[in-house]
Amino acid sequence: MSAAAAPARTADQLLFCNQPERLNPGGAYTDSRLEAGRTYRIFFHYRNNASTAGPLVVALQGTAASPLRLEVQKGIADPHRDPAHVGRQAMARFMQAPNRKYAGTSAVRFPLTLKPRLVASGVLTVRTLAQDTRLRIYFRNNERTVPGARVVVVDAPRREYTVTLRPGAQQQYFWIGKQEAGMSQQLDDTYGMVYSFKVDAPMGSRVRVAFSPRGGQAGLAGTFGGIMRQSPIVGATAWALFTEAVVGKSGLVLTTLPFGGVFYAVELALQRK
C-alpha cells in the first residue's frame, strides 16, 4: 500500500509551460513574474529535440535585493523517453510532496540533465511570501528568452464537486481534462488542473471509481481516501477500474490531476457498491 499523500495545495493561477514542447535552441522557454503573497501552480512538459544533452533548469529568482522567502511543493519526474511514464510520475510525486520553505537565498533552482529525446515533466506549487519572484525555465543557458515561447495562464485552477451516492443508484459520471468555456485555445486539455470529488455516502460504504478516455489514451494518478493510486494507460473508449475504497469517519475524497504525455478528456464513473 502506498504512503498517505499530502493534499494538493490551492492556487491563484496555473502557469501552463509547454509551448513550444520541443526544446532545441538554448534559452528560457518560460519567463513569468510571480507576485508576492500569491500562490501559483506551475506545470511543465518538454522534450529535448536537440542532438546533445543539456541542462533544463526551473529557476526562481528574487526581483528585489532582499532574500527570497518561498513555500514550494515540488513534483518533478526523472527524465524518460516515454511521455506517459514521466507525466504520471511527476503527478504522483507532486501529490505526495511535502511543502518546503526556502529562505535566506537569492535564488532557488531545480536542475535536470536532459539527454536527447528524453522528456522532462513536473508540477510545482509556489507561494511567494516576501517579494515578487521571477520564474525562468531554461534549457542549456539563461541568456535570452527563446522567440515564440509562451506561458498560458489559467485562473482558479481547481474544481470541487460533491458526489451523492445512494444504494442501488446508477453511477455518477464526470468529465475531467476537457477545456472549459473561456479557456485559451492555446491550452491542450487541462494539464495541472486539480479535480476534487467529495463522496457523500454513509460511513462503511464501499465506493468504486472507473474511468475511460474519450479519445486518444490516458490514465489516472490521484489520491482516494488519502492513499496514492496510479492506473495503467488505457486506450480510447475503453473502461478500466481505477480504485475502490471504504468511506471512513473523515469521509472519502478523490483528488486527481491530468498528467502530461497522453492525456485526453476522461470520463469518471463513481458508484456505491
C-alpha positions in Angstrom: 0.0 0.0 0.0 1.3 3.5 -0.8 2.0 6.0 1.8 -0.6 8.7 2.6 -0.4 11.6 0.3 -0.4 15.3 1.1 -3.4 17.1 -0.4 -2.7 19.3 -3.5 -2.5 22.9 -2.4 -4.8 25.5 -3.8 -3.5 28.1 -6.3 -4.5 31.5 -7.6 -3.2 30.7 -11.1 -2.0 27.8 -13.1 1.0 28.6 -15.4 1.0 26.1 -18.3 4.6 25.9 -19.6 4.7 23.7 -22.7 4.9 25.9 -25.7 6.9 25.0 -27.7 7.1 21.5 -26.3 10.3 20.6 -28.2 13.5 22.1 -26.9 16.2 22.9 -29.3 17.8 26.3 -29.1 19.3 27.3 -25.8 17.5 29.9 -23.6 14.4 30.4 -21.5 11.1 28.7 -22.5 9.3 30.2 -19.6 9.7 33.8 -18.2 6.9 34.8 -15.8 6.6 37.2 -12.8 5.1 35.7 -9.6 3.5 38.4 -7.5 4.3 38.5 -3.7 1.7 36.9 -1.5 0.1 34.8 -4.2 0.2 31.0 -4.9 0.9 29.6 -8.3 0.8 26.0 -9.7 3.3 25.5 -12.4 3.0 22.7 -15.0 5.8 22.0 -17.5 6.4 19.2 -20.0 9.2 19.4 -22.5 11.2 17.0 -24.8 14.8 17.5 -25.7 14.8 17.7 -29.5 18.5 18.7 -29.8 21.2 16.2 -30.8 23.1 16.5 -27.5 22.3 16.5 -23.8 21.8 19.7 -21.9 20.6 21.0 -18.5 16.9 22.0 -18.1 16.6 24.3 -15.0 13.5 25.5 -13.2 14.7 28.7 -11.5 13.0 31.1 -9.0 14.9 34.4 -8.7 14.0 37.3 -6.5 13.3 40.7 -8.1 14.4 42.8 -5.1 17.6 43.0 -3.0 16.1 41.1 -0.1 16.4 37.3 0.2 13.7 35.1 -1.1 11.0 33.5 1.1 9.1 30.8 -0.7 7.0 27.8 0.0 7.3 25.1 -2.7 5.5 21.8 -3.2 7.6 20.0 -5.9 6.8 17.1 -8.1 9.4 16.7 -10.8 9.9 13.3 -12.6 13.1 11.7 -13.7 13.6 12.3 -17.4 12.4 9.4 -19.6 11.7 8.6 -23.2 8.0 7.7 -22.6 6.0 10.9 -22.1 3.2 9.0 -20.3 5.7 7.5 -17.8 7.3 10.8 -17.0 4.0 12.6 -16.8 2.4 10.1 -14.4 5.5 10.1 -12.2 5.5 13.9 -11.9 1.9 14.0 -10.8 2.3 11.2 -8.3 5.4 12.9 -6.8 3.6 16.2 -6.6 0.6 14.9 -4.8 2.8 13.2 -2.2 5.3 16.1 -1.9 5.8 18.0 1.4 5.5 21.8 1.5 9.1 23.0 1.8 10.2 26.5 2.8 13.1 28.3 1.2 14.5 31.5 2.9 17.7 33.5 3.0 18.8 32.8 -0.6 18.6 34.9 -3.7 17.5 32.1 -6.0 16.1 28.5 -5.9 17.0 26.2 -8.8 15.8 22.7 -9.7 18.1 21.3 -12.4 17.7 18.2 -14.6 20.1 16.7 -17.1 18.1 16.1 -20.3 19.6 13.7 -22.8 18.4 13.7 -26.5 14.8 12.5 -26.9 14.1 12.4 -23.2 11.1 14.2 -21.7 11.0 16.4 -18.6 7.8 16.9 -16.8 6.8 18.4 -13.5 4.3 20.2 -11.3 5.1 22.7 -8.6 3.1 24.9 -6.3 4.9 28.1 -5.3 3.8 30.6 -2.8 5.8 33.8 -2.7 6.0 35.2 0.8 8.2 38.3 0.7 8.7 39.8 -2.8 7.9 39.4 -6.4 9.7 36.4 -7.9 10.8 35.7 -11.5 10.2 32.2 -12.8 12.5 31.1 -15.6 12.6 27.6 -17.1 15.6 27.5 -19.3 17.5 24.9 -21.5 21.3 25.0 -21.7 21.6 28.7 -20.8 19.7 31.6 -19.3 20.9 34.2 -21.7 17.8 35.0 -23.6 14.1 34.1 -23.9 13.5 31.8 -26.9 11.5 33.5 -29.6 7.9 32.3 -29.7 8.0 30.7 -26.2 4.9 31.5 -24.2 3.1 30.6 -21.0 -0.7 30.1 -20.8 -2.3 31.4 -17.6 -5.4 29.8 -16.1 -7.2 31.4 -13.2 -8.5 29.4 -10.2 -7.2 26.0 -11.4 -9.2 23.8 -9.0 -12.6 22.2 -9.4 -14.5 20.7 -6.4 -17.6 18.5 -6.6 -19.8 16.7 -4.1 -21.0 13.3 -5.3 -24.1 11.8 -3.6 -24.1 8.0 -3.9 -27.2 6.2 -2.8 -27.7 2.4 -2.6 -28.8 0.9 -5.9 -28.4 4.2 -7.7 -26.8 4.5 -11.1 -23.2 5.6 -11.4 -22.4 9.3 -11.3 -20.4 10.5 -14.3 -18.0 13.4 -14.6 -15.6 14.6 -17.2 -12.1 15.9 -16.5 -9.4 17.3 -18.8 -11.9 19.0 -21.0 -11.4 22.6 -22.0 -13.8 24.9 -20.2 -15.6 28.0 -21.7 -13.3 30.9 -21.6 -10.0 29.0 -21.6 -7.3 29.9 -24.1 -7.3 27.9 -27.3 -3.6 27.5 -26.8 -4.2 25.2 -23.8 -4.2 21.5 -24.6 -6.6 19.7 -22.3 -6.3 20.9 -18.7 -2.9 19.7 -17.5 -2.1 20.8 -14.0 -5.8 21.4 -13.0 -6.9 19.8 -9.7 -10.2 17.9 -9.6 -11.6 17.0 -6.2 -14.7 14.8 -5.7 -16.1 14.6 -2.1 -18.2 11.4 -1.7 -21.5 11.8 0.1 -22.3 8.3 1.4 -22.6 6.6 4.8 -19.5 5.5 6.7 -18.6 2.0 5.8 -19.9 2.3 2.2 -17.6 0.9 -0.5 -17.1 3.2 -3.4 -15.8 2.2 -6.8 -14.1 4.5 -9.3 -13.7 3.6 -13.0 -12.5 5.8 -15.9 -12.5 5.9 -19.7 -10.6 8.2 -22.1 -13.0 9.8 -24.6 -10.3 9.8 -27.2 -6.5 9.2 -27.6 -5.4 7.4 -24.4 -5.0 8.3 -20.8 -4.5 7.1 -17.2 -5.1 8.5 -13.8 -2.8 9.5 -10.9 -4.5 10.6 -7.8 -5.5 10.0 -4.2 -8.5 8.3 -2.9 -9.1 8.4 0.9 -5.6 9.9 1.2 -3.8 7.0 -0.5 -1.9 7.5 -3.7 -3.1 5.5 -6.7 -1.8 5.1 -10.2 -3.5 3.4 -13.1 -2.2 1.8 -16.3 -2.6 3.7 -19.6 -5.9 2.9 -21.3 -6.9 3.4 -24.9 -9.8 5.4 -26.3 -13.4 4.5 -25.1 -12.1 1.5 -23.0 -13.2 1.4 -19.4 -10.9 0.4 -16.5 -11.2 0.2 -12.8 -9.1 2.9 -11.0 -9.7 2.0 -7.4 -12.1 1.1 -4.6 -12.2 2.4 -1.0 -14.4 2.5 2.0 -15.9 5.7 3.4 -14.3 6.3 6.8 -15.0 8.7 9.7 -13.5 11.6 7.9 -15.3 10.9 4.7 -13.8 10.0 1.3 -12.3 12.3 -1.3 -11.0 11.6 -4.8 -8.3 14.1 -6.0 -6.7 13.8 -9.4 -4.8 15.9 -12.0 -4.5 15.3 -15.7 -0.8 14.4 -16.4 1.4 15.3 -19.4 2.2 13.0 -22.2 -1.0 11.1 -23.1 -4.0 12.8 -21.6 -7.3 13.4 -23.3 -10.7 14.2 -21.8 -11.6 11.4 -19.4 -14.9 10.2 -18.1 -15.1 9.2 -14.5 -17.7 6.9 -13.0 -18.3 6.7 -9.3 -20.6 4.1 -7.8 -21.6 2.8 -4.4 -21.2 -0.9 -4.2 
